[in-house]
Amino acid sequence: MFCPKCGAENAEGNKYCQKCGAALSAEAPKPTGVCAKCGTQNAEGTKYCTNCGSLLDVPKAPGSTTSLEPNIAGLLCYLATWITGLIFILIEKENKFVRFHAMQSIVTFGAIFVGYIVLMALGFLPAIGLLFDILSWILLVLAFVLWIVLMVKAYQGERFKLPIAGDIAEKNS
């Protein structure tokens, strides 16, 4: 049996393509949901999106003490950097995904905030102050890029773990 999506050969009786995960059933499948990545309507029992191949059977996050979807709450943990991270770590008691992103926001942007304050203070030094002013602007630009990346990853439902801050967040969430 050949996959209608990617053309890969599959053993008879397989319900899903072993290469791309597309449904191999010839009968008309019932629609179940929309792929989180591409928005394609997928058939009942489909493990992978028929359009982009994304895994659909993502384990559901445990309950939440907020009424928000976990990916929205994860994004909001980064919205006002460490401040919203602190708010969510205080109000979210059950959902580990949200608590992880809240703690990672606190650790990451708290460290960036402290580093920025130190660089700005050193910017007042005579002779080398300009160097610290330039470094503070570079830190702000890099922090902005990181802020965008972390919000996008959280919104996509990904537990994107930064090297040091992610380890701390994992242990304390």
Secondary structure, DSSP 8 states (H G I E B T S, - for coil): -B-TTT--B--TT-SB-TTT--B---S---EEEE-TTT--EEETT-SB-TTT--B---------SSSS-HHHHHHHHHHTTHHHHHHHHHH--S-HHHHHHHHHHHHHHHHHHHHHHHHHHHTTSTTTHHHHHHHHHHHHHHHHHHHHHHHHHHHTT-----TTHHHHHHHH-
